Amino acid sequence: MSVTLSTIGLDADDTLWHNERFFALTQDHFAGLLRDHTDKDHLMTRLLAAERRNLPHYGFGIKGFTLSMIETAIEVTDGKVPACVIRELLDAGRDMLSHPVELLPDVETTLNALKHDFKLLLITKGDLLDQERKLAQSGLREFFDAIEIVSDKTPAAYHDIFHRHGTGADQGLMAGNSMASDVTPMITAGGWGVFVPHALTWEVEHAEPPRDISRFGQIDGLGKLVDFIHGIT
């Protein structure tokens, strides 16, 4: 099989740098604050339900996560959550918005190897200011021909992005750690979707892998992307 690729899109959080670990640490702190009211498993179930419910209103990112924690705290305490707990949750959200950026293995070498042959796009979602901050601190900006921070990753969004910055989605590839956001909508748009699993992935981003789809691939680390691309082009 030989395909024509002109443009490579890459996810940011937990594809280029660590991100979900900070959510996990904050969830542990959240459970500790509410331990007198409910157990952690029940609290996390309620929190996930609040996050799903709030996505259409707050979108993806730390600010929506923080508001969902506060909402969940109010619910599980029947409206009796102390003001000091609300303050701690706000402080925790603020701390997350300033966490350090730590690159995942092989990121720079992979980008350096790809940039000579392909147009590279960073396609991410979440809080605009937070994503811009992380990109600036990562030192990776120079590798990318364009940056797209979107409210959601849909087939229509990928179709538009790869049309504006490349030669169309059918000659594009998107790689990332979310089956739901990085893989299936890109394939629906007509391009390649490559799944790069991460040990920690938000449940909302889980989805069944495509079956019998010729434009789907999976690698066990970003460092394998160059070989994967060479294998299909």
Secondary structure in CASP SS format (residue, H / E / C, confidence):
PFRMAT SS
TARGET T0000
AUTHOR 0000-0000-0000
METHOD secondary structure of the structure
MODEL  1
M C 1.00
S C 1.00
V C 1.00
T C 1.00
L C 1.00
S C 1.00
T E 1.00
I E 1.00
G E 1.00
L E 1.00
D C 1.00
A C 1.00
D E 1.00
D C 1.00
T C 1.00
L C 1.00
W E 1.00
H C 1.00
N C 1.00
E H 1.00
R H 1.00
F H 1.00
F H 1.00
A H 1.00
L H 1.00
T H 1.00
Q H 1.00
D H 1.00
H H 1.00
F H 1.00
A H 1.00
G H 1.00
L H 1.00
L C 1.00
R C 1.00
D C 1.00
H C 1.00
T C 1.00
D C 1.00
K H 1.00
D H 1.00
H H 1.00
L H 1.00
M H 1.00
T H 1.00
R H 1.00
L H 1.00
L H 1.00
A H 1.00
A H 1.00
E H 1.00
R H 1.00
R H 1.00
N H 1.00
L H 1.00
P H 1.00
H H 1.00
Y H 1.00
G C 1.00
F C 1.00
G C 1.00
I H 1.00
K H 1.00
G H 1.00
F H 1.00
T H 1.00
L H 1.00
S H 1.00
M H 1.00
I H 1.00
E H 1.00
T H 1.00
A H 1.00
I H 1.00
E H 1.00
V H 1.00
T C 1.00
D C 1.00
G C 1.00
K C 1.00
V C 1.00
P C 1.00
A H 1.00
C H 1.00
V H 1.00
I H 1.00
R H 1.00
E H 1.00
L H 1.00
L H 1.00
D H 1.00
A H 1.00
G H 1.00
R H 1.00
D H 1.00
M H 1.00
L C 1.00
S C 1.00
H C 1.00
P C 1.00
V C 1.00
E C 1.00
L E 1.00
L C 1.00
P C 1.00
D C 1.00
V H 1.00
E H 1.00
T H 1.00
T H 1.00
L H 1.00
N H 1.00
A H 1.00
L H 1.00
K C 1.00
H C 1.00
D C 1.00
F C 1.00
K E 1.00
L E 1.00
L E 1.00
L E 1.00
I E 1.00
T E 1.00
K E 1.00
G C 1.00
D C 1.00
L H 1.00
L H 1.00
D H 1.00
Q H 1.00
E H 1.00
R H 1.00
K H 1.00
L H 1.00
A H 1.00
Q H 1.00
S H 1.00
G C 1.00
L C 1.00
R H 1.00
E H 1.00
F H 1.00
F C 1.00
D C 1.00
A E 1.00
I E 1.00
E E 1.00
I E 1.00
V E 1.00
S C 1.00
D C 1.00
K C 1.00
T C 1.00
P H 1.00
A H 1.00
A H 1.00
Y H 1.00
H H 1.00
D H 1.00
I H 1.00
F H 1.00
H H 1.00
R H 1.00
H H 1.00
G C 1.00
T C 1.00
G C 1.00
A H 1.00
D H 1.00
Q H 1.00
G E 1.00
L E 1.00
M E 1.00
A E 1.00
G E 1.00
N C 1.00
S C 1.00
M H 1.00
A H 1.00
S H 1.00
D H 1.00
V H 1.00
T H 1.00
P H 1.00
M H 1.00
I H 1.00
T H 1.00
A C 1.00
G C 1.00
G C 1.00
W E 1.00
G E 1.00
V E 1.00
F E 1.00
V C 1.00
P C 1.00
H C 1.00
A C 1.00
L C 1.00
T C 1.00
W C 1.00
E H 1.00
V H 1.00
E H 1.00
H C 1.00
A C 1.00
E C 1.00
P C 1.00
P C 1.00
R C 1.00
D C 1.00
I C 1.00
S C 1.00
R C 1.00
F E 1.00
G E 1.00
Q E 1.00
I C 1.00
D C 1.00
G C 1.00
L H 1.00
G H 1.00
K H 1.00
L H 1.00
V H 1.00
D H 1.00
F H 1.00
I H 1.00
H H 1.00
G H 1.00
I H 1.00
T C 1.00
END
